Amino acid sequence: MIEKVQKQLQESINVKIAALSLAEKVASASQLIIQALSHGGTVFFLGNGGSAADAQHLAAELVGRFEKNRKALRAVALTTNPSTITALANDYGYENIFLRQLQALAAPGDIVIGISTSGASPNVVKALTWAKEKGIETIAMTGENGGDLARIASLLLTAPSSHTPRIQELHITWGHIICGLIEEALCSNG
């Protein structure tokens, strides 16, 4: 059992080491978000399953706090309202649950962050496609090939792995790094 634990930890470490080459893209994603927030924009996060949990986690870090006591930042996870999600799924189909929310809430100057380990989740793809058509910046966090989101997102962060747990671990690591950079840039005075 110890060997299995060590193997899993080593795999996680190896993915993060491989991701060092993506530091510039993570910094660029941070800069896009900082620009939107500094001009009154909102960051919308979306994803399914574990990626929905990551969306909620990262929105909470911005609205609440990450490491600093500071002003609240405009962030919304489109995965948190069961009444809205189930009504939209029932009336418009599950593939439209994020699209309809963005149509109601998002505008140019905002950022839409789609999280999908495969890069092919139909509801995430539809939401980012609509955002792109409306001139809203988009960031996608995916697994190694980027899936359909590779051709849609303004900025693509592809985890160098095809193993879902390793991809999700890197997504939350990137999210924490981005939250720290946002706080550093925007919240020096609480």
C-alpha positions in Angstrom: 0.0 0.0 0.0 2.9 2.4 0.8 4.2 1.9 -2.7 0.9 2.8 -4.2 0.7 6.0 -2.2 4.3 6.9 -3.3 3.4 6.1 -6.9 0.4 8.4 -6.8 2.3 11.2 -5.2 5.2 10.9 -7.7 2.7 11.0 -10.6 1.2 14.2 -9.1 4.7 15.7 -8.7 5.7 14.8 -12.3 2.6 16.5 -13.7 3.4 19.7 -11.7 7.0 19.6 -12.8 5.8 19.3 -16.5 3.5 22.2 -15.9 6.4 24.5 -15.0 6.6 25.3 -18.7 3.1 26.7 -18.6 3.9 29.4 -16.0 3.7 32.2 -18.6 0.1 31.1 -19.6 -0.9 31.0 -15.9 0.4 34.5 -15.5 -1.5 35.6 -18.6 -4.7 34.1 -17.3 -4.1 35.9 -14.0 -3.6 39.2 -15.9 -6.8 38.7 -17.9 -8.8 38.2 -14.7 -7.0 41.1 -12.9 -7.9 43.4 -15.8 -11.5 42.4 -15.8 -11.9 42.7 -12.0 -10.1 46.1 -12.0 -12.7 47.4 -14.5 -15.7 46.1 -12.6 -16.1 42.8 -14.5 -17.2 39.5 -13.0 -15.5 36.2 -13.2 -17.8 33.3 -14.0 -16.7 29.8 -13.2 -18.3 26.6 -14.6 -17.7 22.9 -14.9 -19.2 19.5 -14.1 -18.6 17.0 -11.3 -15.2 17.6 -9.8 -14.7 20.6 -12.0 -18.0 22.0 -10.6 -16.5 21.7 -7.2 -13.3 23.5 -8.4 -15.5 26.3 -9.9 -17.2 26.7 -6.5 -14.0 26.6 -4.6 -12.3 29.2 -6.8 -15.3 31.6 -6.8 -15.4 31.3 -3.0 -11.7 32.2 -2.8 -12.4 35.4 -4.7 -15.6 36.5 -3.1 -14.4 35.6 0.4 -10.7 35.5 0.8 -7.7 33.5 -0.3 -4.8 34.5 1.9 -5.5 38.2 2.7 -8.3 40.0 4.4 -9.5 42.3 1.7 -12.5 43.5 -0.3 -14.8 41.0 -1.9 -14.1 40.4 -5.6 -16.8 39.7 -8.2 -16.9 36.0 -8.9 -19.8 33.6 -9.5 -19.8 29.8 -9.8 -22.7 28.9 -12.2 -22.8 25.4 -10.5 -24.4 26.4 -7.2 -28.1 27.0 -7.6 -29.9 23.6 -7.9 -33.3 25.3 -8.7 -31.8 27.2 -11.6 -29.7 24.3 -12.9 -32.6 21.7 -12.7 -35.1 24.2 -14.2 -32.8 24.9 -17.1 -31.9 21.3 -17.6 -35.6 20.4 -17.6 -36.7 23.2 -19.9 -33.7 23.6 -22.2 -31.5 20.5 -21.8 -28.5 19.9 -19.7 -26.2 21.2 -22.4 -27.7 24.7 -21.9 -27.4 25.1 -18.1 -24.4 27.4 -18.2 -25.3 29.1 -21.5 -28.6 30.4 -20.2 -27.1 31.7 -17.0 -24.4 33.5 -18.9 -27.1 35.0 -21.3 -28.8 36.4 -18.2 -25.7 37.6 -16.3 -22.5 38.1 -18.4 -21.4 41.0 -20.5 -18.2 42.2 -22.3 -15.6 43.0 -19.7 -16.3 39.8 -17.8 -14.3 36.6 -17.9 -15.8 33.1 -18.3 -13.6 30.2 -17.0 -14.6 26.8 -18.2 -13.1 23.8 -16.3 -13.3 20.4 -18.1 -10.8 17.6 -17.8 -11.7 16.4 -21.3 -12.2 19.8 -22.8 -15.3 18.3 -24.4 -18.2 18.8 -21.9 -21.0 20.0 -24.2 -22.4 22.5 -21.7 -19.0 24.1 -21.1 -18.3 24.2 -24.8 -21.6 25.9 -25.5 -21.1 28.4 -22.8 -17.6 29.4 -23.9 -18.7 29.5 -27.6 -21.4 32.0 -26.7 -19.1 34.1 -24.6 -16.5 34.2 -27.4 -19.3 35.3 -29.8 -20.3 38.1 -27.4 -16.7 39.4 -27.1 -16.3 38.1 -23.5 -12.8 36.7 -22.7 -12.7 33.0 -21.9 -10.2 30.8 -20.2 -10.3 27.0 -20.3 -8.6 24.6 -17.9 -8.5 21.1 -19.5 -6.5 18.0 -19.8 -3.6 17.5 -22.2 -5.2 17.7 -25.6 -7.6 20.6 -24.8 -10.6 18.9 -26.5 -13.1 21.2 -28.2 -12.2 24.0 -25.8 -8.8 24.3 -27.4 -10.3 26.0 -30.5 -12.7 28.2 -28.5 -11.0 29.6 -25.4 -9.1 32.9 -25.5 -6.6 31.3 -23.3 -6.1 27.6 -22.8 -4.4 26.0 -19.8 -3.9 22.3 -20.6 -2.7 20.1 -17.8 0.1 17.8 -19.2 -1.8 14.6 -18.3 -4.7 12.4 -19.5 -5.4 11.1 -16.0 -8.4 12.9 -14.5 -7.2 13.0 -10.8 -3.8 14.5 -11.9 -5.6 17.0 -14.1 -7.9 18.1 -11.3 -5.0 18.4 -8.9 -3.2 20.8 -11.3 -6.4 22.8 -12.0 -6.8 23.6 -8.3 -3.1 24.4 -8.0 -3.4 26.8 -10.9 -6.5 28.3 -9.4 -4.8 28.9 -6.1 -1.8 30.5 -7.9 -4.2 32.7 -9.8 -6.1 33.7 -6.7 -2.8 34.7 -5.0 -1.7 36.8 -8.0 -5.1 38.5 -8.1 -4.9 39.4 -4.4 -1.4 40.6 -4.8 -2.3 42.9 -7.7 -5.7 44.2 -6.5 -5.9 44.0 -2.7 -2.8 45.5 -1.1 -5.0 47.5 1.2 -7.8 45.2 2.5 
